[in-house]
Amino acid sequence: MKKQVLTALKLRKLVTIAHHIPGRIRVKYKLGVLAHLASFNQASVEQALQGIPALKQYKINNATSSILIEYDPSVVQPHLIEGLFSESEQEAEQACYAIAACLEL
């Protein structure tokens, strides 16, 4: 679980919330995110994402520099999603561990 949390905490710094309603969040990514994501094995990323029960779907839109993520708010509480993108490192870390616990990672 620690590895996934550390990866999520690194990646969260590359995006900002553009819009969030329970079950759906759009994040705008910074320029460096695509290069960072390219370093991951795409098949491994896809397999990991398919293993997350709360994740319904996601869509990367390069034209708007955003990622739309649909999730199950009954599995992951929306305030935890907000906390993950907090300016506070401590709040983000707590939210990330809480999300991982919800997902049993």
C-alpha positions as a Python dict, from the first residue, in 0.01 Angstrom:
ca = {
    (1, 'M'): (0, 0, 0),
    (2, 'K'): (283, 240, 83),
    (3, 'K'): (414, 232, -276),
    (4, 'Q'): (72, 320, -423),
    (5, 'V'): (27, 603, -172),
    (6, 'L'): (369, 750, -249),
    (7, 'T'): (299, 733, -624),
    (8, 'A'): (-42, 900, -578),
    (9, 'L'): (111, 1174, -363),
    (10, 'K'): (370, 1245, -633),
    (11, 'L'): (118, 1246, -917),
    (12, 'R'): (-130, 1472, -734),
    (13, 'K'): (124, 1754, -755),
    (14, 'L'): (98, 1743, -1132),
    (15, 'V'): (-275, 1819, -1143),
    (16, 'T'): (-529, 2062, -1002),
    (17, 'I'): (-902, 2017, -957),
    (18, 'A'): (-1096, 2191, -1232),
    (19, 'H'): (-1437, 2063, -1125),
    (20, 'H'): (-1565, 1811, -873),
    (21, 'I'): (-1907, 1677, -794),
    (22, 'P'): (-1957, 1353, -601),
    (23, 'G'): (-1872, 1069, -837),
    (24, 'R'): (-1703, 1282, -1101),
    (25, 'I'): (-1387, 1488, -1094),
    (26, 'R'): (-1203, 1670, -1370),
    (27, 'V'): (-842, 1755, -1307),
    (28, 'K'): (-627, 1981, -1522),
    (29, 'Y'): (-277, 1851, -1564),
    (30, 'K'): (44, 2042, -1584),
    (31, 'L'): (276, 2002, -1877),
    (32, 'G'): (507, 1751, -1711),
    (33, 'V'): (238, 1498, -1628),
    (34, 'L'): (235, 1331, -1968),
    (35, 'A'): (610, 1278, -1963),
    (36, 'H'): (581, 1137, -1611),
    (37, 'L'): (295, 906, -1708),
    (38, 'A'): (490, 792, -2014),
    (39, 'S'): (749, 642, -1780),
    (40, 'F'): (487, 396, -1653),
    (41, 'N'): (411, 74, -1836),
    (42, 'Q'): (69, 146, -1989),
    (43, 'A'): (-48, -215, -1955),
    (44, 'S'): (45, -213, -1587),
    (45, 'V'): (-138, 117, -1534),
    (46, 'E'): (-449, -14, -1711),
    (47, 'Q'): (-441, -336, -1508),
    (48, 'A'): (-399, -144, -1182),
    (49, 'L'): (-686, 90, -1268),
    (50, 'Q'): (-915, -202, -1355),
    (51, 'G'): (-845, -344, -1010),
    (52, 'I'): (-987, -37, -834),
    (53, 'P'): (-1350, -112, -751),
    (54, 'A'): (-1449, 253, -707),
    (55, 'L'): (-1316, 364, -1047),
    (56, 'K'): (-1590, 355, -1307),
    (57, 'Q'): (-1401, 513, -1595),
    (58, 'Y'): (-1153, 781, -1688),
    (59, 'K'): (-1078, 979, -1999),
    (60, 'I'): (-767, 1178, -2084),
    (61, 'N'): (-838, 1481, -2301),
    (62, 'N'): (-517, 1626, -2439),
    (63, 'A'): (-704, 1910, -2611),
    (64, 'T'): (-818, 2049, -2273),
    (65, 'S'): (-518, 1917, -2075),
    (66, 'S'): (-755, 1739, -1843),
    (67, 'I'): (-848, 1400, -1708),
    (68, 'L'): (-1209, 1315, -1627),
    (69, 'I'): (-1247, 1048, -1360),
    (70, 'E'): (-1577, 890, -1264),
    (71, 'Y'): (-1578, 706, -933),
    (72, 'D'): (-1827, 548, -695),
    (73, 'P'): (-1889, 799, -413),
    (74, 'S'): (-2035, 523, -196),
    (75, 'V'): (-1692, 355, -194),
    (76, 'V'): (-1468, 664, -178),
    (77, 'Q'): (-1615, 962, 1),
    (78, 'P'): (-1590, 1282, -205),
    (79, 'H'): (-1427, 1477, 81),
    (80, 'L'): (-1135, 1233, 66),
    (81, 'I'): (-1091, 1310, -303),
    (82, 'E'): (-1086, 1681, -219),
    (83, 'G'): (-837, 1614, 61),
    (84, 'L'): (-604, 1430, -174),
    (85, 'F'): (-559, 1751, -373),
    (86, 'S'): (-524, 1973, -67),
    (87, 'E'): (-245, 2229, -43),
    (88, 'S'): (-156, 2071, 290),
    (89, 'E'): (86, 1780, 248),
    (90, 'Q'): (-35, 1628, 575),
    (91, 'E'): (-403, 1646, 475),
    (92, 'A'): (-324, 1500, 133),
    (93, 'E'): (-128, 1213, 286),
    (94, 'Q'): (-407, 1135, 535),
    (95, 'A'): (-666, 1143, 257),
    (96, 'C'): (-452, 919, 39),
    (97, 'Y'): (-414, 657, 311),
    (98, 'A'): (-789, 678, 383),
    (99, 'I'): (-867, 625, 13),
    (100, 'A'): (-626, 331, 1),
    (101, 'A'): (-802, 182, 304),
    (102, 'C'): (-1142, 227, 136),
    (103, 'L'): (-1006, 48, -169),
    (104, 'E'): (-824, -210, 45),
    (105, 'L'): (-495, -153, -137),
}
